[in-house]
């Protein structure tokens, strides 16, 4: 699956239409989906679907999953995604811990690693830890796929035929597009460091860098978080958001991966224009809308991550909102107490400083109340459908935080009146490895047209 230059040929196959089909195969699971259903749900012609699925089968990405009875004529052949046809590594660099996972196309974790980390130990030390974890995971999870003669010590990543690359998620601020870090709160020494370039040079595979909260939010969005609330919130409006996100996701996602060191990514982008253009008249807006529904692309939510720091990942219409400079989601540094206690960012009275101080003294009710105040501000400003809570601190006392944050949002809803009730508050389902899994989705999601938001 990898080209001679180390880029994954898999990425070159993707056009927007192919991404729609792949996403439907993914969401159908092991039960599979027929070509007729694929045509109906994408708006593509049966001939176009047959061409796409034939190519996917030829590349080993799709396979027959049996036959299904039809209303007339012979039984329909159903197809399914082959999860083992592609893999991605995801690494979460926290201030004091490294967590890494290897996942397949379904997002199922194949192998994982966890180790203590000092993010302030310097670039060389941190890069060495990332490289070691990545090599170990590739050897453990993909070593059986490497031909004996192709095994080279320390080169397990480049030799793995199904590996798409590595996603890295860490605290911000940073530049997601260029893969360059800014002044990470508490670790100013990283300012200006080209992390993506350094890791690509060291590992020989494509690398994508993003904030930890954005990666986690992407993983949750791909898993369908917020879709139910989105459909309740606005019917027609929700599906419209899904159409826009679906259209943007395939196009922007392919370009983003291409920029991140995969020569194949550029081919994929140009291919998308040709194929999508050819089928555009047939599909119209129906393809984006129906595929969006099928892939649970609607809805909006905020993922609030409380661990060694505090931040937010924002999802609108199924796509992660990063802002023009990857500056969106710096939730922890909104000032809620003028002349309050100093924060590591240099300001005073930040919600992160107040929340972590309450946690440090064991007052979880106060920490949840402070977090809820920030969540209520966010809900009022952005009119989101759902708040999801995650991070190590939340995982250690989930009921206290879900109840405490929910109480603040309940009070806000009572003050405002209306019939919609409070914004729901839930525990993010991915647990403590949600950021690492989301980091892997930075590579996988573009294949399904789910890679990029605004």
N, C-alpha and C positions, 0 to 999 in steps of 0.2 A: 504493500500500500504506500510505500514511501518512494519518492523520486530520487534520482541520483544526487540531487543537491540537498537532500535531507528533508525537504518539504513533503507533506503528505499528499499524494495524488488524490486521496479521498476528498480533500478540500476543493480540488479543481473541478470535481464533478458537479458541485452544487450550483444550481440556479435557484431562483425564487420558487419556481414550480416544483423542482425536485425537493426543495426543503419542505414545501407543503406536504408532499407525499410522504417523505420521511417522517415528518412530525405525526401524521395520522397513523403510520405504521407503529411508531413509538407508543402513542397513546392507546392503540388497540391492544397492546400487550401480546401475550402468547396466543390468545384466541384468534388473532389476525383480522384482516379486513379484505374484502374482495375488490377487484379492479373496478367493478361497477360502482361500489360504494365510494371508492376513491374518486371516481369521476364525478359522482353526484355531489360530494362534499367539497371538492376543489373547484368545480365549474369547468374543469378541463375536459376536452373531448376524450372518449374512450381510446382513440388512437394515440393521443399524447400520453395518457396514463400507461398504456401498454409499452410505449417506447421507454418511458422513464423507469417503469418497474423491471423491464428487461435489462436495462443497464445496471440497475441496482442489484439484480440477481447475479449478473455477470461479475460484478465487483465483490460479491459475497456479502452485501449489506442486507439483502432480503432473501427470504426462502419461503417455500410453500409450507402452509400450516394445516393442510388438509382440505376438505371440501365441505361446502355448506349447501343445504337444500335450497332451491330457488322456487319461486311461485310458478314457474313454467320452464320447460326445457331441462337441460342437464344441470347437475349441481355445479355451483360456482367454486372455483379454486380460490382459497383465501391465502393471503401473504402475511408474513410477519417480519419484523426487524430481527436481524441477527446481532444480539448484543455484543458478542465477542469479536465482531468485525472491526471494532475501533475502541481505543482506550485513551484516557487522559489522566495526567497527574495533577493533583491540586495540593498546594502548600499554603498553610496559614501560618504566617510569621506574627506571633503575638509578642508583646514586650518581654515575656519571660518563658515562652514555650513555642516549640515548633510542632505542628501537627500536619501530617501528609497522608494523602490517600491516592490510590489508583482505582479508577472507576471505568466501567464499560459504557457502551452507548446508551444503555438504559439508566445510567447513573448509579448502578449497583456497585458498592465498594468491594473490590477484589482483594485489596491488601491495604494496610495502614501502618503508620509509624507515629510515635510521639516521643519527644525528647525535650529536656530543659533547654532554654535559650536565653542568652543575654543580647537583646537587640542592640545594645550599646557597645558590644564587644568589637565592633569594626566590621567593615564590609567583607574582608577576606575570610574572617572566621564564620560569619553568617553564610556566605556563599558556599563555603566548604560543607557546612551542615546541610544546606539545601541539596547540594550535589550528592552527598552521601545518602541522604534519605531517598532521593529520586532514583539513584542507581540501585539501591537495595530493593525498592518497591518494584522497579522494572524487572530485576532479576527474579524476584519471588513470583510476581504475577504473570510475567511475559517471557521468562527465560525459556520455557518449553517451546515457544514459537520461533526461537532463533536457531538457525541451522548450526550444527556443531562447528563447522569450519569457519562460521562467521563470528564466533564468540571472541571478543577482545576484552581483556581486563580493563574495567573502568569505562567501557563504552556500551553498556547495556541499553541505554536510551536510544542511541543512534541506530543500534542493530535491531531494535524491536519493530517488526513490520507493521503493527497495528497502532503504534503510539502516535497520537496527533501532536502532542506537545505538553507543555507545563503551564499551569496557571498559578500565579502567586498573589495572595491577598494579605495585606498588612495595614496597620493604621495609617491614616492620611495626615496631612494633605499630600497629594501626589498628582502627577499628570498621567492619566490612564492612556491617552493616545500615544504619547511618546515613551511611556514606561519609565519616567524619570520621577524620583522622589523629591518632595519638598521638605520643609522643616517639620518632621514628625514630632508631635507633641512629646516633649521630654527627651528627644533624641535629635537635636539640631545638626549633629554631624552627618546625617544622611542627606542634608539639603543639596540638591543638584545631582545626586548620584544616579547614573543611568542603569538601573537595576535590570531592565529587560535586556539591554545590549550585553551587559556583563554575563548574565546567565545564558543567553543564546550562544555567546562565544565559548563559554565553558562547557555547556552540555550538548551543543550541536542539534538542538531541536527548537521549534518555535516556542516563544514564551509570551504570555499576556500578563500584565500587572494591573491590579485594581485595588481599591480600598476594600478592607475586610467586610464592611457593611454592604457595599455594593455587590460583592461576590455572594454573600449569604442571601441577599434579596433576589439575585438572579436565580440561584438554586431553588428558592421557594417559588418564584414565579414559574419556572419550568415545571415544577411539581404541581402547579395549579392553584397555589395560594391566592386568595382574593377573588377568584373567579365567581364563586357563589354569591359573595357580597356584591360584586360588580353587576351581576345579572339582576339582583334584587333592586339595586340602587337606581337603575335607569333604563331597563329594557332597550329601547332604541338607541339611547345615548351610549350605553355600555357597549353594544355591538359595534357602534361606530368607532369607538376607541379601539376595539379589537381589530377592526379593519385596518386602521391607520398603523397600529403597532405591527400587525402581520406584514403589511407592505414594507414598512421601514426595516423591520427586523431582518428579512432575508437579504435586502440590498446592503444595509449598513454592516451587517454581521460579516458578510463575505469580504467587504473591503477592509474591515478591521483586522481580520485574521491575515489577510494578504500583507498589510502593513507590518505585521508583527513577525516578519522573518520567513514567511513561507512564500516561495516563488509561485507555488501552485495557487495561492490565494488570489493573485492577480488574474490568472486564467479564469478562476471561478467567477470573479466579478464581471469580466467581459462576457463570459458564457451566460451569465444571468440576464444580461441585457438582451442578448439574441433570443433566448428561449422565451423569456417573459414577454418580450415584445411580440413574438410570433403568436403567442396564445392570448395576448391581452384582450383582443376583441371578444374572444369566447368567454374569458373569465369575468371581465368587468369587476365590479366591486363584490360580487357574490363570492368569488373564490376567497378573498381575504376575510370576509365576514364569516362564512361557514367554516373555513379552516380555523379561524380564531375561536369560534365556539367549540370546535372539536378539540382544539389544543388548550382550552381553558386560558385564553389570552386576555380576557376582559378583566375589569375591576382595577382598583388601586389600593395599595396598602403601604404602611410604613413598618419597616423592621427596625426595632430598637435593640441595640446590642450593648449590654452592660457586662463588662469584664474588667480588664485592667484599665479600660477607658470607657467612654460612652459615645456612641455614634448612631447614625440612622442610614438605612438604605431605603430609597423611595421608588415605588413602582407605580406607573400610570399606564393604563391600557395594556398591561402585560409586559411593558418594557421598563428597564431600569432607567431612572432619570439621574444623570450624572452632572448635568450642566455643561456649559461650554468649556470650563476649565477644570472639570472633575471636582468642583467645589460644593456641589449639592450634598446635603446630608451631614454637614458639620454641626450636628444637633447638639452635641455636648458642650459647645462653646457659645451657646446663646446665654446672654447675661440675664439672670432672673432676680438678682439681688445687687442693687447698686452699692458699691463700696463693700461688697461681701468678701469672703475669704479669697486669698490669691489662688489662682489656677496655674497649672504648669504651662499653660499657653501664654502666660504673661498678663492676662486680664484678671479681673476680680469678679466674684459672684457668678461664675459659670455654673450651669446646671450640673456639669460633670464633677466639679469640685465639691459642690454641696451634696450630691448623691454619693460619691465615694467616701466623703467624710462621715456621712450617716452610716454607711456600710461598715466603715472601720471601727466605729464605736458600738456596733451591734444593733443599731436602731433601724431595722429593716422596714418598719412601718413608715418612718420618716423618709427613708430612701425611696420607697415606692410612691409616697406622696409627691416628692420632688420630681421623680420620673413621670408621674401622672400629670403634673402641671405642665411639663414640657410636651407631653403627648397631647394634652388638651390644646395647647397653643398650636401644635402642628395640625391637629384636626380642624381647628377653626380657620387656619390659614389656607390649607390645601383641600379641605373637604374630602378626606380619604374615607374609604369604606371599612378599613380594618387596621388594627394595631397588633403586630406580632412581636413578642418579646423573646430574646435569646441572649446567649453569652454565659460565661461560667458563673457569674454572680447570680444571675436569674436562675440558672439550672440548680444552684445549691438551695434555693428557697422559692420554687416556682409559684406555689399558692400565695405566698405573701405578696409577690410582685403582681401577679395577675389580678388578685383581689384589690390591692392598693391602687394600682393604676386604673383599674376598672371603676373604682369608687369615684375617682376624680372626674372621669369622663361621664359617669352617671350624673354627678352633680351639675356638670356643664350642660348636659342635655335637659335636665329639669329647669335650669335657669332660662334656657332658650325656648323651651316649649317645642311645638311641632309634633309630628306623628311618627317620625322615623326611629325614635329612641336613641340611646347612646351608641357611639362607635364601639363595636365589639373588640374585646381584648383577649388574645389567646397566646398560648405558649407556642413558639415556633417548633414545628415537628422534627427538625433535623438534629436537635440536641447540640452537644458541645463540638461536634465535628461539622456543623453546618457551614462554617466559613470555608473549611478545606474542601468540602464537597462542592460548594459554590465556585470555588477557585477552579476546579476541574471543569465546571460548566462554562467557564470563560472560553474554553476550547471547543466543547461539545455543542453548546447551544446554537452557535451560528450554523451548524449543519442542519438544524431544524428550523431555521429562520427566526431564532429566538435570541440572537446574540446581543443586539445593541438597542439601547433606548435613546433618549434625548440627552 
